[in-house]
Amino acid sequence: MCVKLNKKTDSYAVSLRFLFVSTHSSTNMKWVQFSNLHIDVPKDLAKPEITISEEPDALYKRLSVLVKGHDKAVLDSYEYFAVLAAEELGISIKVHEPPRKIERFTLLKSVHIFKKHRVQYEMRTLYRCLELEHLTGSTADVYLEYIQRNLPEGVAMEVTKTKLEQLPEHIKKPIWETIPEKKEESKS
């Protein structure tokens, strides 16, 4: 333990630099102290169980994430974060930068008169498009939740999912091989 005494204010600061481990006798937990942080940690951490569901997981051919913002540095940082997260999950990702959009508003300085005195405002919107390909539904949900929770202020996100579907039964058979039945006309 390291103790520092401040003579001017007669106060002292304590900083712990040691790891204290003691085992509870009644439970299967150990007590850990890291710099004034007390945590009960299980001794034998079991791996989480993998659950198998009856319904098949959705498959996505493409997941397109369009990110909009006004600050280039924030978008660059968020793009780096999203690419790093995709690589950790083993997702193939492509990033491209669509051209920026500039909106200009011209207003009169005075509300009612002096038309030659005007003010011009402009709003620049920058874009980043992240293209993710060949995803399962669970991987896509985990990735989207993670990047949406860490979305910075002033940044908007649009997500477009392209899902793979099976062909319906009536389309699987070729139409030209089926012959419609002829109806007999009854004369009465």
HELIX and SHEET records of a PDB file:
HELIX    1   1 LYS A   72  LEU A   89  1                                  18    
HELIX    2   2 GLY A  137  ARG A  149  1                                  13    
HELIX    3   3 GLU A  169  LYS A  172  1                                   4    
HELIX    4   4 ILE A  175  GLU A  177  5                                   3    
SHEET    1   A 2 CYS A   2  ASN A   6  0                                        
SHEET    2   A 2 SER A  11  SER A  15 -1                                        
SHEET    1   B 3 PHE A  20  THR A  23  0                                        
SHEET    2   B 3 MET A  29  PHE A  34 -1                                        
SHEET    3   B 3 LEU A  37  PRO A  42 -1                                        
SHEET    1   C 4 SER A  92  HIS A  96  0                                        
SHEET    2   C 4 ARG A 118  THR A 136 -1                                        
SHEET    3   C 4 LEU A  59  GLY A  69 -1                                        
SHEET    4   C 4 VAL A 155  LYS A 163 -1                                        
SHEET    1   D 3 SER A  92  HIS A  96  0                                        
SHEET    2   D 3 ARG A 118  THR A 136 -1                                        
SHEET    3   D 3 LYS A 101  LEU A 108 -1                                        
END                                                                             
